[in-house]
Amino acid sequence: MASSMLIGILITFLVIILVLYLVQRLPLDAKMRQIVQVIVIIIGIVSLLRYLAVF
C-alpha cells in the first residue's frame, strides 16, 4: 500500500513538472503563461493532497 502511494505521488510530481515545461514552450505572453503555471501548480498540489488522503 505504501509503495503504490509513493509511486502515485512520484508519477503525479513528474506529470506536473512535464506540464510546466510544456507550458514554458508555448508561444504565450508572459502574463498568460504565469496564469497557466499557477493553475497547473494548484491542480498538482490538490492531486498530491488527494494521494496523501487529506481530501
Secondary structure, 3 states (H helix, E strand, C coil): CHHHHHHHHHHHHHHHHHHHHHHHHCCCCHHHHHHHHHHHHHHHHHHHHHHCCCC
